[in-house]
Amino acid sequence: MSGPSKDGRRQYVSFTFYKVDPAWRRLLAAEREQGKQEFARVAGDTAGRMALLPYALTGIRGDCDFMLWRIGYELDPLQEMSARLLGTGLGKYLAVPYSYLSMTKSSIYLVGHAHDGQGDSRGRIEPGQHRYLFVYPFVKTREWYRLAEPTRQGIMKEHIALGHKFPRVKLNTTYSFGLDDQEFVLAFESDYPEDFLDLVMALRETESSRYTLRDTPIFTCVQRPLDEVLNLLGG
């Protein structure tokens, strides 16, 4: 489900982060295993309705253990799936410390400047080609939106040119205006975390960085099969 629908609908994009209650690890092994299997079955039922990519954060952040990146053309199935997941044996022991909702949209700064697989140039997400995912909500200052359009376009031209110096990092920009607290959710995919670190350091020196209001929290996520993600929970 990576491409757009025939009627041109844009995609809903959901990043849901889960934290397991330590009490779950004290359950009998058979009960923990049953709960994981129930969770995996519900996740598997989404085939054909949305794309679902699981990521582990165990040992990387203390406030969440794994994340489900879901992409689809309807909002209701995302909500219904979330309710079913929380109703499983494992789900009853899960908290959701972070959850971000956004949509795809062609960038106004990339007119005539498309790249294969880039969600911000084609209005859709084609995910999952890289092991690591770096996710964070993003908010610009109000001063940014008061700049003249040619000024913003010039600043973003510098920003985009810098990104081209890191071809092993793929950017997915999604938009949350009116849907969630942030304005954007940025999701960078790469097999080389060091490249992403260097990119972020370099971006701090650009003019566009002056207009960043908030770009935290930042999540480093490792893509794994769902059974591996759940086994890493420690039970």
N, C-alpha and C positions, 0 to 999 in steps of 0.2 A: 504494500500500500504506500509506496514511496512517491508515486506520481500524482498529478492532480486529477480530479474527477472530470468526466466529459463536460459537465456544465460549468466548469471553471471555479468550483468552490475551493476556498482555502482550507488549510488544515488547522485543527485545534492541536495544541502541543501541551502536554502535561508532564511536569517533573515532580514526582511524589517521593519524598524521602521518609524512610521508616526507621524507628528505633524499637528494638525488642526489650520488653521488660525482663530484668534479670530473673524474675520468678519463673519465667518460661524454662530456663535452663535447669531448674530444680524439679521439673516434671519428670516422670518416668520416661525412659528412652522411647518406649513404644508410643506413648502419647505425643511426644515431640515429633516423632517420625510421621505419625498420622496427620498431625497438623500441617507439617510441611507438604505432604502429599496433597492434602485438600487445597492448600494455597496454590500449588503448582497446577492442579487441575483447573481451578478457576481461571488462572492466568492463561492456560492453554486454550480455554474456550473462546478467547478473543480472536483467534485466527480468522482472517477475512474481514473483521470489523475494524481493526486498527493494528498498527505496528506496535510491538512491545519489545523493549530492550532492557534487560536487567543489568544493574551495575552494583558492585560491592564497594562499601566504604569502611568495612570492618578494619580497625587498626589505623585508619587514616584520619577520621574525625571521631570525637568522643560523643557527639550529640546525634549521630545517625549511623545506621548499620548498612543500609542498602537503599537503592533508588530504582524506581521503575520509570523509564522514559516511554511515554505513550503518545502516539500520533494518529489522528483519525479525522474524519470529515464530519462527525457529529459529536455534540457535547454530552448528550444523554448517556450513550454507552460508557463513556469515561466515568460518569458518576455511578452508574449501575454496577460497573465492575469494581469500583472502589468499595462499595457497600458489601458486595459479595466477598471480596478479599478479607474485609474486616470481620466477617461472620465465620470465617474458618477457624479451626483449632489454633492455628498460629496467629491469625489476625486478631483474636481476642487479647493477645498479649503485645500488640503493636501500637505504638504512638506515631503520630505524623508530625514531627517537629517543623518540617518545611514542606510547602507545596506551592508550586508556581504554575499558573495557567497563562498561555499565550496563543497567538495565531501567526501563521505565515503571512507575509506581505512582501511584494517586490519593493526593494529599496529605491527611494527617490534619488539616491546618490550614485546609483549604478546603472543609469540609463545608457543603453548601448554598451554595457560592460559586464557581460555574463560569463560565468564560469561553470563548468560541469559540476553538478552535485552541490552547488552552493545554495542554501536555502534562501539567502537574501537577494539572490539575483534571478531566481526563477519562481519565487513564491511558493516553494514547497521544500520539504525536508527529505533528504535521502540519507538516512542514518546508518550507523553501525559498521562502517568500514574500518574503524580504528579501535585499538584496545582501550585507550584512555579518553575520558570525557571530562572537560573542565566547565562547570556550570556556575553562572552567577546572575542574580538580578541586577539591573542597571537603571539608574535614573540620572538624567541630565538636569542642569540648572535651568531655571526659567529664563535666565539671560540668553541661553543658547537659542531659544525659540524666538527671541526678539531680534536676533541678528538678521541682516538681509540675506535672502536666499543665495545670491552669488557669494557672499562671505562664507556662509556655511558650506556651500559646495566646494570652495577653495580649501577650507580647513579639512574637509573630509577627503579631498583628493590626496593631501599629504598623508592622512591616516591610512587610506587604502594602499597607497604606494609602499608604505612601511610594511603593511601586511604581506605584500607580495615578496618581501625578502625572506619570508618564512613559509615556503611552499609546502612544508610537511605538516602545517597546521591548517585544518579546515574549519572555517567559521560558519556557524548556523545562527543567524539573528532572527529572533521571533519577537512579536509585538504584543504588549499587554495593556495598552492605553484603554482605560475604562473597564477592563476585565479583571485586573488584579492591582496590587499596590504599586508595583514597579511599572516602568514604561517599556522595558525590553527584558528579555531573558537571553543571555548570550551563552552559547554552548559550543565549545571548541573541541574538535576531535583530532587526535594525533597518536602516533605510536612513539613519540619522542617527547616526554615531559620537559626535557631540558629546552627544547625549542619554544615551548609555550612560555616557560619562565623568562627566556630571553626576549620574547615578543612583548610580554607585559612590561618588562623593565624598559624596553625601548619606547613603548607607547606612553610612558609617563612623561617623556620629554617632548611630546607633540603639543601643538596648540589646542587640539581637541580635549586634551586632558584637563585643561583649565575649566571646562564646562561639565565635568563629572561631579555630580552631587553625591551619588552612592553607588558602589559596585561590590558590595559584600552582602551576605557571606559568599565565600567561594568554595566550591566542592570539587575535589579530585576523585573521580569515579573510575573503577576498573571494570570493563565489560567482561562478564563471565556467563556461562549457561545458568539458568535459574536454579538448578539443583545445587550447583557449586556455591552460588550466592547464599542460598539458605543453609547449606552445610557450614559455611563460614560463621554463622551466628553462634556456633559453639555448642550445639546440641544435636 
